[in-house]
Protein backbone atom coordinates (compact mmCIF):
# COMPACT_ATOMS: atom_id res chain seq x y z
CA UNK A 1 0.00 0.00 0.00
CA UNK A 2 1.54 3.29 -1.04
CA UNK A 3 2.42 5.84 1.63
CA UNK A 4 3.88 9.19 0.60
CA UNK A 5 5.75 11.63 2.84
CA UNK A 6 4.90 15.30 2.57
CA UNK A 7 7.20 18.27 3.23
CA UNK A 8 5.76 18.28 6.78
CA UNK A 9 7.52 15.80 9.11
CA UNK A 10 5.08 13.04 10.10
CA UNK A 11 2.28 14.14 7.75
CA UNK A 12 1.70 11.29 5.28
CA UNK A 13 -0.67 10.70 2.38
CA UNK A 14 -1.97 7.22 1.69
CA UNK A 15 -3.17 6.21 -1.77
CA UNK A 16 -4.68 2.73 -1.74
CA UNK A 17 -4.60 0.40 -4.73
CA UNK A 18 -8.08 0.54 -6.27
CA UNK A 19 -9.36 -2.34 -8.38
CA UNK A 20 -12.07 -1.28 -10.83
CA UNK A 21 -14.12 -3.17 -13.38
CA UNK A 22 -17.60 -2.99 -14.92
CA UNK A 23 -19.16 -3.87 -11.53
CA UNK A 24 -17.57 -0.94 -9.70
CA UNK A 25 -14.48 -0.88 -7.52
CA UNK A 26 -12.85 -2.51 -4.50
CA UNK A 27 -10.02 -1.29 -2.28
CA UNK A 28 -8.62 -1.93 1.16
CA UNK A 29 -9.05 1.39 2.94
CA UNK A 30 -7.34 0.27 6.14
CA UNK A 31 -5.29 -2.70 7.28
CA UNK A 32 -3.94 -2.50 10.83
CA UNK A 33 -0.91 -4.65 10.01
CA UNK A 34 0.11 -2.48 7.03
CA UNK A 35 -0.34 0.77 8.94
CA UNK A 36 1.49 -0.65 11.96
CA UNK A 37 4.50 -1.33 9.69
CA UNK A 38 4.50 2.43 9.00
CA UNK A 39 4.21 3.10 12.78
CA UNK A 40 0.73 4.52 12.29
CA UNK A 41 -2.00 3.64 14.79
CA UNK A 42 -3.47 1.78 16.49
CA UNK A 43 -6.74 3.65 16.19
CA UNK A 44 -9.34 3.67 18.97
CA UNK A 45 -12.21 5.77 17.65
CA UNK A 46 -13.91 6.50 14.32
CA UNK A 47 -15.68 9.82 13.69
CA UNK A 48 -17.95 10.56 10.74
CA UNK A 49 -19.54 13.77 9.53
CA UNK A 50 -21.98 14.74 6.80
CA UNK A 51 -21.81 18.36 5.65
CA UNK A 52 -23.12 20.54 2.85
CA UNK A 53 -21.27 22.86 0.49
CA UNK A 54 -19.55 25.79 2.19
CA UNK A 55 -19.18 24.18 5.61
CA UNK A 56 -15.80 24.71 7.25
CA UNK A 57 -15.06 22.48 10.23
CA UNK A 58 -12.04 23.38 12.33
CA UNK A 59 -9.38 24.12 13.02
CA UNK A 60 -9.39 21.58 15.89
CA UNK A 61 -6.86 19.69 18.01
CA UNK A 62 -6.36 18.21 21.47
CA UNK A 63 -3.46 19.20 23.69
CA UNK A 64 -0.90 16.71 25.00
CA UNK A 65 -1.17 14.27 26.67
CA UNK A 66 -4.49 13.72 24.86
CA UNK A 67 -3.34 14.72 21.36
CA UNK A 68 -5.02 12.75 18.58
CA UNK A 69 -3.43 11.46 15.41
CA UNK A 70 -6.04 11.15 12.65
CA UNK A 71 -6.42 9.20 9.43
CA UNK A 72 -8.87 11.19 7.28
CA UNK A 73 -10.78 9.95 4.24
CA UNK A 74 -13.84 11.02 2.26
CA UNK A 75 -16.58 8.48 1.58
CA UNK A 76 -18.51 10.72 -0.81
CA UNK A 77 -18.08 14.24 -2.11
CA UNK A 78 -14.95 16.41 -2.01
CA UNK A 79 -13.20 18.42 0.69
CA UNK A 80 -10.16 20.61 1.07
CA UNK A 81 -8.40 19.02 4.05
CA UNK A 82 -6.14 21.33 6.04
CA UNK A 83 -3.48 20.67 8.69
CA UNK A 84 -1.49 23.33 10.56
CA UNK A 85 1.75 22.35 12.30
CA UNK A 86 1.62 23.46 15.95
CA UNK A 87 4.81 21.67 17.06
CA UNK A 88 7.27 24.24 18.40
CA UNK A 89 10.71 23.63 16.90
CA UNK A 90 9.34 21.92 13.79
CA UNK A 91 10.75 23.12 10.46
CA UNK A 92 7.12 23.58 9.33
CA UNK A 93 5.79 25.20 12.55
CA UNK A 94 2.91 27.56 11.73
CA UNK A 95 2.74 26.39 8.13
CA UNK A 96 -0.42 25.13 6.41
CA UNK A 97 -0.74 21.88 4.45
CA UNK A 98 -3.73 21.45 2.10
CA UNK A 99 -4.93 18.52 0.01
CA UNK A 100 -8.15 17.68 -1.80
CA UNK A 101 -9.64 14.42 -0.60
CA UNK A 102 -12.65 12.92 -2.33
CA UNK A 103 -14.74 9.82 -2.69
CA UNK A 104 -13.41 9.72 -6.22
CA UNK A 105 -9.64 9.98 -5.61
CA UNK A 106 -9.80 7.82 -2.43
CA UNK A 107 -6.67 9.47 -1.00
CA UNK A 108 -6.27 9.61 2.76
CA UNK A 109 -4.25 11.91 5.00
CA UNK A 110 -2.50 10.82 8.18
CA UNK A 111 -2.16 13.74 10.59
CA UNK A 112 -0.02 13.12 13.68
CA UNK A 113 -0.69 14.73 17.04
CA UNK A 114 0.55 18.31 17.23
CA UNK A 115 -1.41 19.53 14.21
CA UNK A 116 -4.64 21.51 14.05
CA UNK A 117 -7.06 19.97 11.54
CA UNK A 118 -10.00 21.27 9.55
CA UNK A 119 -11.72 20.96 6.21
CA UNK A 120 -14.06 22.78 3.85
CA UNK A 121 -16.73 21.08 1.75
CA UNK A 122 -16.23 21.74 -1.97
CA UNK A 123 -19.04 19.51 -3.30
CA UNK A 124 -22.82 19.65 -2.77
CA UNK A 125 -22.35 17.38 0.26
CA UNK A 126 -19.48 15.36 1.72
CA UNK A 127 -19.25 12.40 4.07
CA UNK A 128 -15.95 12.36 5.96
CA UNK A 129 -14.63 9.52 8.11
CA UNK A 130 -11.57 9.75 10.28
CA UNK A 131 -9.88 7.40 12.67
CA UNK A 132 -8.31 8.70 15.90
CA UNK A 133 -5.58 7.10 17.99
CA UNK A 134 -6.84 8.68 21.24
CA UNK A 135 -10.26 9.27 22.73
CA UNK A 136 -11.92 12.69 22.78
CA UNK A 137 -11.05 14.70 25.89
CA UNK A 138 -13.07 17.90 26.33
CA UNK A 139 -10.62 19.55 28.76
CA UNK A 140 -7.76 19.31 26.25
CA UNK A 141 -9.65 20.54 23.20
CA UNK A 142 -8.17 23.48 21.34
CA UNK A 143 -8.95 25.44 18.22
CA UNK A 144 -7.87 28.20 15.89
CA UNK A 145 -10.24 30.53 14.05
CA UNK A 146 -10.66 29.39 10.44
CA UNK A 147 -9.96 32.84 8.96
CA UNK A 148 -6.83 33.65 10.97
CA UNK A 149 -4.96 36.37 9.03
CA UNK A 150 -1.53 34.98 9.94
CA UNK A 151 -2.36 31.53 8.52
CA UNK A 152 -4.21 33.09 5.55
CA UNK A 153 -5.90 29.82 4.49
CA UNK A 154 -7.76 29.83 1.18
CA UNK A 155 -10.59 27.40 1.92
CA UNK A 156 -11.81 27.57 -1.73
CA UNK A 157 -15.25 28.83 -0.58
CA UNK A 158 -16.54 32.35 -1.37
CA UNK A 159 -16.78 34.39 1.85
CA UNK A 160 -20.55 34.87 1.50
CA UNK A 161 -21.09 31.09 1.31
CA UNK A 162 -18.95 30.03 4.31
CA UNK A 163 -20.83 28.12 7.03
CA UNK A 164 -19.06 27.83 10.41
CA UNK A 165 -20.42 26.66 13.76
CA UNK A 166 -20.97 29.20 16.52
CA UNK A 167 -18.43 27.28 18.62
CA UNK A 168 -15.74 27.48 15.91
CA UNK A 169 -16.35 31.21 15.46
CA UNK A 170 -15.14 31.65 19.09
CA UNK A 171 -11.76 29.99 18.43
CA UNK A 172 -8.71 32.20 19.09
CA UNK A 173 -6.10 33.28 16.58
CA UNK A 174 -3.04 31.17 15.83
CA UNK A 175 -0.93 33.59 17.90
CA UNK A 176 -3.27 33.24 20.90
CA UNK A 177 -4.14 29.53 20.77
CA UNK A 178 -3.28 27.14 23.60
CA UNK A 179 -0.30 25.06 22.52
CA UNK A 180 1.89 22.61 24.44
CA UNK A 181 3.34 20.71 21.47
CA UNK A 182 7.08 20.20 20.96
CA UNK A 183 8.66 18.76 17.83
CA UNK A 184 10.45 15.45 18.35
CA UNK A 185 12.83 14.68 15.51
C-alpha positions as CSV (number, residue, x, y, z in Angstrom):
1,X,0.0,0.0,0.0
2,X,1.5,3.3,-1.0
3,X,2.4,5.8,1.6
4,X,3.9,9.2,0.6
5,X,5.7,11.6,2.8
6,X,4.9,15.3,2.6
7,X,7.2,18.3,3.2
8,X,5.8,18.3,6.8
9,X,7.5,15.8,9.1
10,X,5.1,13.0,10.1
11,X,2.3,14.1,7.8
12,X,1.7,11.3,5.3
13,X,-0.7,10.7,2.4
14,X,-2.0,7.2,1.7
15,X,-3.2,6.2,-1.8
16,X,-4.7,2.7,-1.7
17,X,-4.6,0.4,-4.7
18,X,-8.1,0.5,-6.3
19,X,-9.4,-2.3,-8.4
20,X,-12.1,-1.3,-10.8
21,X,-14.1,-3.2,-13.4
22,X,-17.6,-3.0,-14.9
23,X,-19.2,-3.9,-11.5
24,X,-17.6,-0.9,-9.7
25,X,-14.5,-0.9,-7.5
26,X,-12.8,-2.5,-4.5
27,X,-10.0,-1.3,-2.3
28,X,-8.6,-1.9,1.2
29,X,-9.1,1.4,2.9
30,X,-7.3,0.3,6.1
31,X,-5.3,-2.7,7.3
32,X,-3.9,-2.5,10.8
33,X,-0.9,-4.6,10.0
34,X,0.1,-2.5,7.0
35,X,-0.3,0.8,8.9
36,X,1.5,-0.7,12.0
37,X,4.5,-1.3,9.7
38,X,4.5,2.4,9.0
39,X,4.2,3.1,12.8
40,X,0.7,4.5,12.3
41,X,-2.0,3.6,14.8
42,X,-3.5,1.8,16.5
43,X,-6.7,3.6,16.2
44,X,-9.3,3.7,19.0
45,X,-12.2,5.8,17.7
46,X,-13.9,6.5,14.3
47,X,-15.7,9.8,13.7
48,X,-17.9,10.6,10.7
49,X,-19.5,13.8,9.5
50,X,-22.0,14.7,6.8
51,X,-21.8,18.4,5.6
52,X,-23.1,20.5,2.9
53,X,-21.3,22.9,0.5
54,X,-19.6,25.8,2.2
55,X,-19.2,24.2,5.6
56,X,-15.8,24.7,7.2
57,X,-15.1,22.5,10.2
58,X,-12.0,23.4,12.3
59,X,-9.4,24.1,13.0
60,X,-9.4,21.6,15.9
61,X,-6.9,19.7,18.0
62,X,-6.4,18.2,21.5
63,X,-3.5,19.2,23.7
64,X,-0.9,16.7,25.0
65,X,-1.2,14.3,26.7
66,X,-4.5,13.7,24.9
67,X,-3.3,14.7,21.4
68,X,-5.0,12.8,18.6
69,X,-3.4,11.5,15.4
70,X,-6.0,11.2,12.6
71,X,-6.4,9.2,9.4
72,X,-8.9,11.2,7.3
73,X,-10.8,10.0,4.2
74,X,-13.8,11.0,2.3
75,X,-16.6,8.5,1.6
76,X,-18.5,10.7,-0.8
77,X,-18.1,14.2,-2.1
78,X,-15.0,16.4,-2.0
79,X,-13.2,18.4,0.7
80,X,-10.2,20.6,1.1
81,X,-8.4,19.0,4.0
82,X,-6.1,21.3,6.0
83,X,-3.5,20.7,8.7
84,X,-1.5,23.3,10.6
85,X,1.8,22.4,12.3
86,X,1.6,23.5,16.0
87,X,4.8,21.7,17.1
88,X,7.3,24.2,18.4
89,X,10.7,23.6,16.9
90,X,9.3,21.9,13.8
91,X,10.7,23.1,10.5
92,X,7.1,23.6,9.3
93,X,5.8,25.2,12.6
94,X,2.9,27.6,11.7
95,X,2.7,26.4,8.1
96,X,-0.4,25.1,6.4
97,X,-0.7,21.9,4.4
98,X,-3.7,21.4,2.1
99,X,-4.9,18.5,0.0
100,X,-8.2,17.7,-1.8
101,X,-9.6,14.4,-0.6
102,X,-12.6,12.9,-2.3
103,X,-14.7,9.8,-2.7
104,X,-13.4,9.7,-6.2
105,X,-9.6,10.0,-5.6
106,X,-9.8,7.8,-2.4
107,X,-6.7,9.5,-1.0
108,X,-6.3,9.6,2.8
109,X,-4.3,11.9,5.0
110,X,-2.5,10.8,8.2
111,X,-2.2,13.7,10.6
112,X,0.0,13.1,13.7
113,X,-0.7,14.7,17.0
114,X,0.6,18.3,17.2
115,X,-1.4,19.5,14.2
116,X,-4.6,21.5,14.1
117,X,-7.1,20.0,11.5
118,X,-10.0,21.3,9.6
119,X,-11.7,21.0,6.2
120,X,-14.1,22.8,3.9
121,X,-16.7,21.1,1.8
122,X,-16.2,21.7,-2.0
123,X,-19.0,19.5,-3.3
124,X,-22.8,19.6,-2.8
125,X,-22.4,17.4,0.3
126,X,-19.5,15.4,1.7
127,X,-19.3,12.4,4.1
128,X,-15.9,12.4,6.0
129,X,-14.6,9.5,8.1
130,X,-11.6,9.8,10.3
131,X,-9.9,7.4,12.7
132,X,-8.3,8.7,15.9
133,X,-5.6,7.1,18.0
134,X,-6.8,8.7,21.2
135,X,-10.3,9.3,22.7
136,X,-11.9,12.7,22.8
137,X,-11.0,14.7,25.9
138,X,-13.1,17.9,26.3
139,X,-10.6,19.5,28.8
140,X,-7.8,19.3,26.3
141,X,-9.6,20.5,23.2
142,X,-8.2,23.5,21.3
143,X,-9.0,25.4,18.2
144,X,-7.9,28.2,15.9
145,X,-10.2,30.5,14.0
146,X,-10.7,29.4,10.4
147,X,-10.0,32.8,9.0
148,X,-6.8,33.6,11.0
149,X,-5.0,36.4,9.0
150,X,-1.5,35.0,9.9
151,X,-2.4,31.5,8.5
152,X,-4.2,33.1,5.6
153,X,-5.9,29.8,4.5
154,X,-7.8,29.8,1.2
155,X,-10.6,27.4,1.9
156,X,-11.8,27.6,-1.7
157,X,-15.2,28.8,-0.6
158,X,-16.5,32.4,-1.4
159,X,-16.8,34.4,1.9
160,X,-20.5,34.9,1.5
161,X,-21.1,31.1,1.3
162,X,-19.0,30.0,4.3
163,X,-20.8,28.1,7.0
164,X,-19.1,27.8,10.4
165,X,-20.4,26.7,13.8
166,X,-21.0,29.2,16.5
167,X,-18.4,27.3,18.6
168,X,-15.7,27.5,15.9
169,X,-16.3,31.2,15.5
170,X,-15.1,31.7,19.1
171,X,-11.8,30.0,18.4
172,X,-8.7,32.2,19.1
173,X,-6.1,33.3,16.6
174,X,-3.0,31.2,15.8
175,X,-0.9,33.6,17.9
176,X,-3.3,33.2,20.9
177,X,-4.1,29.5,20.8
178,X,-3.3,27.1,23.6
179,X,-0.3,25.1,22.5
180,X,1.9,22.6,24.4
181,X,3.3,20.7,21.5
182,X,7.1,20.2,21.0
183,X,8.7,18.8,17.8
184,X,10.5,15.4,18.3
185,X,12.8,14.7,15.5
